[in-house]
């Protein structure tokens, strides 16, 4: 009986040691932000990137996720990034706030997917700027660690800057269904031409005189008085003014274009081939 109790305590103690030993690994797995499925990064790279991504996630209370893949399962980069974010349960809060950076070796594209507050922080223009940083940091040259650091650096800068004062979200489908078809265009032109022609004929008939008056003999009834009028330049004043160039993206700098993913959730984002 004593031996049985002793063995039970030994097993219990062993189990506790195993649980405490594995606890750090479980915590790290739960907070993992880097998923290098394409094996583009070293272990040291992953540890460094994961630490920075976790730091940003904790400060701004949103998931900052990094993914690489060799197989997009027949999806576009946008579809793969959105689905990876949605179906793996990423995103914090009710709006599933987060940002995912994908290096898609299958489609040869770098893509940024945004959700919740991530959509508001990273407008279309900001995403393009971050992608500039990604490519300038070596993506096209195969420096995937440097490219990911470029993503984190650009994202951190805009998270620190806050949500732009002119930010607004607009679904990419707005206005897409309002385009006229070819037949609608032809019918519209015909209707417009017919209406304008009818109005012209009615107006002309109203002003047409049945017994028109004979025109005047203008040559015999004209009086011409030619006088000379000379202008003299007294002084000149020259004023110089610098006209600032209009920014090409000033009207859309705050826009975040959104779309629906396969899960039905709203995402923003943008990508670029390499």
C-alpha positions, 0 to 999 in steps of 0.5 A: 500500500505504501509502495502504491502511494509512493509510486503515485506521488512520483508519477504526479511529481513527474507530471508536474515537472513535465508540465512546467518544463513545457509551459514556456513552449506552450506560451511561445506557441500560443503567441507565435507571429511568424509562420515560415512555411516556405522555409525562407528564414533561419531560426535566428531570423524567426526569433528576431522577427517574432519578437518585434511582431509580438512587441507591436501586437502588444503595444497596439492590441492587434495581431501582426502576423508574418507568413511565407508559403510555397503553395497558395492552394490555387488561390491568389495572394489576396485570397490566401492571406485573407483566408490564413488570417480568418481561418486561423483565428487571428485578429483581436477584439470584436473587429478582429484587428490585425495586419498580415504580411505574406510572402507568396512564392507560389504567385511571386507576390508580397501581400498585406492583408488588413482587418478591423483597426488595421484597415484604418491604420493602413490606408491604400497609400500607406500600404504602397509605401510599406511595399516600397520599403519591403522591396527596397529592403531586398525582397527582389534580391532574395533577402526575405529577412530584410524584406520582412524587417522593412514591413515591420519598420513601415508598419511600426511607423504608421501605427505610431503616426495613428489613424489619418484624420482623412481616413475613410473606407470604401468597398471596391464594388462601389460604382462597379455595378453602375456602369452602362452596358453597350446597348444602354449607351446606344439607347441613351444616345438615340433617345438624347438625339431624338429629344434634342432634334424634336425640341429644335424643330418645335422651336424653329417652327414657333419663330418661323414667320409666314410673311417675312419682311424684306431685308433692308438695303443695308448698303444704302442705309448704313452710316459708318463713322471711323475714328482713331483711338490710340492707347499709350503705355504709361507703366508696367508692373510684373508680379511673380507668384509660385503655384504649388503643384497638386499632389497626385494622390491628395484626393485619395490619400486617406482611402482604405479600399475594402473587400469581402473574403471567403469567410464573409469578413471585411479586409483591406490590403494590397500587394505587388509582384516580384 
